[in-house]
Structure formats: structure tokens, C-alpha cells
């Protein structure tokens, strides 16, 4: 990747659990995706795994351990490191922009990146040479997160890559490692994935924000909406920059869950 003056896209990615690193197909897809994106100045990550009100930002003044927010995995997943540079200038811009929309932002200098951030970043930016800061979701309300995303849109003009990190379907009752990563997905997962593909291709923001009433098998695909919610922030950031042109970057399923991911320009 090379530095570019073009406006960075906005991403929504399905991030996977730590064993994603062992999936040769998915890691190759993530690496290939990153090759289509010019190297950003810095990265703002919004992960499904950090809900905090008011809006909070991860550490910008001192290095911290990654947040290994999972249990029962082999030790090798707790030995992973991702030592990206700090992004204090980006944090200041996030504070300034969100304040104009009524958000008070806090710094959590004890918090590192969680697995919704570092697991995909390790595959997409393996040199860990791009500064990163993570931002919490202060709510799961679709409209509220969409507006938050809109406030962040000017970050693109300074070369920031905004990344919403969740999962297009996320029902852990479907997750059965014994069946293998290529197991046939449940029909509810396939139905929701197909709906999401079409709604995003249309740029149908209203339907996406109201997915619980508009999407098939919505409650099965997302018993709780935290893994769908980062998409609202990404949509808001793209929408405020002139509209939504969504292209599927990765599709398919992983242990029955849709890993569909989009580039928004």
C-alpha cells in the first residue's frame, strides 16, 4: 500500500473470533481487501465489543495490552500482539467533531484495542505501522449511531480510514466448530445475508436502520444488535460525504455466520 491523497473509503467488516487467524481463506480475503485501499493516515475503529456512554476513546498517551475479551481459547490467542502507533491527533479531531453534535468524549487511557479491532487489523495492516484509536458505541440506537457517524465524516478529508467492525449475522447458537468453517449456514443466516446485500447495494439507509422490521429473520440473525450496530456509524460517515455506494468486499459464511463486508465510497 502507498500513501494517497484520495478520500479514503469507509469500511464495515465482519471481524471474526480469534481463530480467524487460522482460516487461510478469510485471512487471504482480508489481506487482498487491504491491497485495494491506499494506506491511510490513521484508523478509527468502532468495534461491536465496546459499548460505553458517553463516547470513549482508547489510550492515546501510553501503550496498553490488547483487550483479550474472550475465554476458553488456546494460549496462542492470548499471545498475539499488535503494536500499532498511538493516534493522539486523531483523538483530538474525534473529540472536536463529535462535540459539535452534542457528544462529550472521554479518554480511557487504560484501554487497548479489543479483538474486534486487532484481529482484522492484524490481517489487513500486518506491519502495524498505521496509528489506530478505537471509539466506543454510546448506544445501540440506529439513528443515534448514524448521526454519530455523520459527525465523523470530515475525518476522511484528513486521510482517516473509518472502520465499523461487527458481523453481518451473529447468532452464537449457530456457531458449531465441530461442523467446520464451511458448514452450510442456517437458512435464517442466508436469508438475512441476501437481504443485507440487496439493501446495501440500493443504499437503502431507511431499511437498514429499521432492519428489525424490514429484514427477514432479523431477530435470529441478531438476537442482540451490537454486531450490526457498527454499520450504522459507517453508513453515517459515508452518507454525510455525499451518499452511499456500497460494494461487497468479502462474502460467504464462517461457521454459519455471514462474513459479508463492504467498502463504502
C-alpha positions in Angstrom: 0.0 0.0 0.0 1.2 3.5 -0.8 0.1 6.8 0.7 -2.5 8.6 -1.4 -4.3 11.9 -1.4 -7.6 10.4 -2.4 -10.5 10.3 0.0 -10.4 7.1 2.0 -13.4 4.8 1.8 -15.4 3.8 4.9 -15.5 0.1 5.8 -17.8 -2.3 7.5 -16.1 -5.6 8.2 -17.1 -8.8 9.8 -14.3 -9.4 12.2 -14.4 -13.0 13.3 -13.2 -14.6 16.6 -9.5 -15.0 17.3 -9.4 -18.4 15.3 -10.0 -16.3 12.2 -6.1 -16.1 12.1 -6.1 -19.8 11.3 -8.6 -19.5 8.4 -6.4 -19.3 5.3 -9.3 -18.2 3.0 -10.5 -15.4 5.2 -7.1 -14.0 6.1 -6.3 -14.0 2.4 -9.5 -12.1 1.7 -8.8 -9.5 4.3 -5.2 -9.1 3.0 -6.4 -8.8 -0.5 -9.0 -6.2 0.5 -6.4 -4.0 2.1 -4.4 -4.0 -1.1 -7.3 -2.2 -2.8 -7.1 0.6 -0.1 -4.5 3.3 -0.2 -2.5 3.5 3.1 -4.4 5.8 5.4 -3.0 8.4 7.7 -4.6 6.7 10.7 -7.5 4.5 11.5 -10.6 5.0 13.7 -12.1 1.6 14.8 -15.6 1.2 16.0 -16.0 -2.3 17.4 -19.0 -4.3 18.4 -17.1 -5.2 21.6 -17.0 -1.8 23.2 -20.2 -0.1 24.4 -19.7 2.9 26.6 -21.6 6.0 27.2 -20.5 8.7 26.9 -18.4 8.2 23.8 -14.9 6.9 24.9 -11.6 6.6 23.1 -8.9 4.1 23.7 -5.5 5.0 25.0 -3.5 7.8 23.2 -0.7 8.6 25.7 0.5 5.2 26.9 0.8 1.7 25.4 -1.6 -0.9 26.8 -2.1 -4.6 26.4 -4.6 -5.6 23.9 -8.0 -6.5 25.4 -8.3 -10.2 25.1 -12.1 -10.2 25.6 -12.7 -13.9 25.1 -12.5 -17.0 27.1 -11.6 -20.7 26.8 -9.3 -20.4 23.8 -5.8 -21.9 23.4 -2.9 -19.8 24.9 -1.6 -18.8 21.5 -4.5 -16.4 21.0 -3.6 -14.6 24.2 0.0 -14.2 23.0 -1.0 -12.2 19.9 0.4 -8.7 19.8 -0.5 -5.7 17.6 1.7 -2.7 18.5 0.2 0.0 16.2 1.3 3.6 16.9 -0.9 5.8 19.1 -3.2 8.3 17.4 -3.5 11.4 19.7 -4.1 13.8 16.8 -7.0 11.7 15.5 -8.4 11.5 19.1 -8.4 15.3 19.2 -10.3 15.5 15.9 -12.9 13.0 17.0 -13.4 15.0 20.2 -13.8 18.2 18.3 -16.2 16.8 15.6 -18.4 14.9 17.9 -18.7 17.9 20.3 -20.4 19.8 17.6 -23.1 17.1 17.7 -23.5 17.2 21.4 -21.2 14.4 22.4 -18.9 14.6 25.4 -15.9 12.3 24.8 -13.9 10.6 27.4 -10.4 9.1 27.2 -9.8 5.7 28.7 -6.0 5.6 28.9 -6.1 2.1 30.4 -7.8 0.6 27.4 -6.1 -1.1 24.4 -7.7 -2.5 21.3 -10.2 -5.3 21.6 -10.4 -8.3 19.3 -13.0 -6.6 17.1 -10.2 -4.2 16.3 -6.9 -6.0 16.3 -8.0 -9.4 14.8 -8.9 -7.9 11.4 -6.2 -5.2 11.5 -3.5 -7.8 12.0 -4.6 -9.3 8.7 -5.2 -6.1 6.8 -2.3 -4.0 8.1 0.2 -6.6 9.4 3.1 -4.2 9.7 1.1 -2.3 12.5 2.5 0.9 11.2 -0.7 2.9 10.9 -1.8 4.8 14.0 -5.1 3.5 15.5 -7.6 4.7 18.0 -10.8 2.8 19.0 -14.1 4.6 19.8 -16.9 3.2 21.8 -20.5 3.0 20.8 -22.5 5.1 23.3 -25.8 3.5 22.3 -27.2 0.7 20.0 -29.9 3.1 18.7 -29.6 3.0 14.9 -30.5 6.7 14.4 -28.2 7.8 17.2 -25.2 5.9 15.7 -26.0 7.1 12.2 -25.8 10.7 13.4 -22.6 10.0 15.2 -21.2 8.6 12.0 -22.2 11.7 10.1 -20.3 13.8 12.6 -17.1 11.8 11.8 -17.3 12.2 8.0 -14.8 15.1 7.9 -12.1 12.7 9.2 -11.9 11.3 5.7 -10.6 14.6 4.4 -7.5 14.3 6.6 -6.9 10.7 5.4 -8.5 8.7 8.2 -9.9 5.3 7.5 -13.2 4.8 9.4 -13.9 1.1 10.1 -17.0 -0.3 11.7 -16.2 -3.8 12.9 -19.1 -6.2 13.6 -20.6 -9.2 11.9 -23.3 -9.4 9.2 -25.1 -12.2 11.1 -24.2 -13.0 14.7 -26.1 -15.8 16.5 -23.6 -17.8 18.5 -26.2 -20.6 18.8 -25.3 -21.4 15.2 -21.6 -21.4 15.9 -20.5 -25.1 15.9 -16.8 -25.6 15.4 -17.4 -29.4 15.0 -19.1 -28.7 11.7 -16.2 -26.9 10.2 -15.8 -23.3 8.9 -17.5 -24.3 5.6 -20.6 -25.8 7.2 -23.9 -24.9 5.3 -25.3 -21.8 7.0 -28.7 -21.9 8.6 -31.4 -20.6 6.3 -32.0 -17.6 8.6 -28.4 -16.6 8.2 -28.5 -16.9 4.4 -31.8 -15.0 4.2 -30.5 -12.1 6.2 -27.3 -12.0 4.3 -29.1 -11.8 1.0 -31.4 -9.1 2.3 -28.4 -7.1 3.6 -26.5 -7.5 0.3 -29.5 -6.1 -1.7 -30.3 -3.3 0.8 -26.7 -2.1 0.9 -26.5 -2.2 -2.9 -29.5 0.0 -3.1 -28.1 2.4 -0.5 -31.4 1.8 1.4 -30.4 3.5 4.6 -34.0 3.6 6.0 -34.4 -0.1 5.7 -31.0 -0.9 7.2 -31.7 1.4 10.2 -35.1 -0.3 10.6 -33.7 -3.8 10.0 -35.6 -5.3 12.8 -38.8 -4.7 11.0 -37.6 -4.8 7.4 -35.1 -7.8 7.3 -36.1 -11.4 7.2 -35.0 -13.4 10.3 -33.7 -10.3 11.9 -34.1 -11.5 15.5 -32.5 -14.8 14.6 -29.6 -13.2 12.8 -29.0 -10.7 15.6 -30.5 -11.7 19.0 -28.8 -8.6 20.2 -27.8 -5.9 17.7 -24.3 -4.9 18.9 -22.6 -6.7 15.9 -24.8 -5.0 13.4 -24.6 -1.6 15.1 -21.1 -0.5 13.9 -22.6 -0.5 10.4 -24.7 2.5 11.4 -21.7 4.5 12.2 -20.0 3.6 8.9 -23.2 4.4 7.0 -23.4 7.8 8.6 -19.8 8.7 7.8 -20.3 7.6 4.1 -23.7 9.3 3.8 -22.5 12.7 5.0 -19.7 12.6 2.5 -22.1 12.6 -0.4 -24.1 9.4 -0.5 -23.6 5.7 -0.2 -22.0 3.5 -2.9 -21.6 0.1 -1.2 -19.5 -2.7 -2.8 -19.2 -6.1 -1.2 -15.5 -6.7 -0.4 -15.9 -10.2 1.2 -18.8 -12.6 1.2 -19.5 -16.1 2.3 -20.0 -17.7 5.7 -17.8 -18.8 8.6 -19.2 -21.5 10.9 -22.7 -20.4 9.7 -22.2 -16.7 10.3 -22.2 -14.3 7.4 -18.8 -12.6 7.0 -20.1 -10.1 4.4 -18.1 -6.9 4.5 -18.4 -3.7 2.5 -16.4 -0.8 1.1 -18.4 2.4 1.2 -17.4 5.3 -1.1 
